[in-house]
Amino acid sequence: MTEATDPAAISPEAIKAALQAEFPGWRVMRTDQLRWWALCGPLPADRYHEQDVVEADTPEALRRELRRLKQAKS
């Protein structure tokens, strides 16, 4: 596996930028405990029922959950 295809070789900042580019409106962060979060808020009153926080153990799991939310909204 090359560095370009090894997820462990990609910097957290590059992963964060890629996720934010794929999911506009979501802010992505990685905590000091290595958890990944995406936040989309505060939401206006007419969207208060929508999920605005997602957390996951890995960036891949965060991406899956954000895709699921995006599909459910469509």
C-alpha positions as CSV (number, residue, x, y, z in Angstrom):
1,M,0.0,0.0,0.0
2,T,1.4,3.4,-0.9
3,E,1.4,6.5,1.3
4,A,-1.3,8.0,-1.0
5,T,-3.7,5.1,-0.4
6,D,-2.9,4.4,3.2
7,P,-5.5,6.3,5.3
8,A,-3.1,6.3,8.3
9,A,-0.6,8.3,6.1
10,I,-3.1,11.1,5.4
11,S,-3.0,14.0,7.9
12,P,-6.0,14.7,10.0
13,E,-6.2,18.2,8.5
14,A,-6.4,16.8,5.0
15,I,-9.1,14.3,6.1
16,K,-11.0,17.2,7.7
17,A,-10.7,19.3,4.6
18,A,-11.9,16.5,2.4
19,L,-14.9,15.8,4.6
20,Q,-15.9,19.5,4.7
21,A,-15.6,19.7,0.9
22,E,-17.8,16.6,0.5
23,F,-20.4,17.9,3.1
24,P,-20.7,21.7,2.7
25,G,-22.3,23.3,5.8
26,W,-20.7,20.8,8.2
27,R,-17.7,21.7,10.3
28,V,-15.5,18.7,11.0
29,M,-13.1,18.3,14.0
30,R,-11.0,15.7,15.6
31,T,-10.8,15.7,19.4
32,D,-7.7,15.2,21.5
33,Q,-9.2,11.8,22.3
34,L,-9.1,11.0,18.6
35,R,-12.9,11.1,18.1
36,W,-14.3,12.7,14.9
37,W,-17.2,15.1,15.1
38,A,-19.3,17.0,12.5
39,L,-21.4,20.0,13.5
40,C,-24.0,21.7,11.4
41,G,-25.6,24.5,13.4
42,P,-27.1,26.3,15.0
43,L,-30.0,25.4,12.9
44,P,-32.9,27.8,12.2
45,A,-36.2,27.1,13.9
46,D,-37.8,25.5,10.8
47,R,-35.0,22.9,10.8
48,Y,-34.8,22.2,14.6
49,H,-35.8,18.6,14.1
50,E,-32.8,17.8,11.9
51,Q,-29.7,16.1,13.4
52,D,-26.9,18.7,13.7
53,V,-24.2,16.7,15.4
54,V,-22.5,13.5,14.3
55,E,-19.7,11.7,16.1
56,A,-17.7,8.6,15.2
57,D,-14.5,6.7,16.0
58,T,-13.0,7.1,12.5
59,P,-13.3,9.5,9.6
60,E,-14.7,6.7,7.5
61,A,-17.5,6.1,10.0
62,L,-18.2,9.8,10.1
63,R,-18.4,9.9,6.3
64,R,-20.8,7.0,6.3
65,E,-23.1,8.7,8.8
66,L,-23.0,12.0,7.0
67,R,-23.9,10.2,3.7
68,R,-26.8,8.4,5.5
69,L,-28.1,11.8,6.7
70,K,-27.7,13.3,3.3
71,Q,-29.6,10.5,1.7
72,A,-32.4,10.6,4.3
73,K,-32.8,14.3,3.6
74,S,-33.2,13.7,-0.1
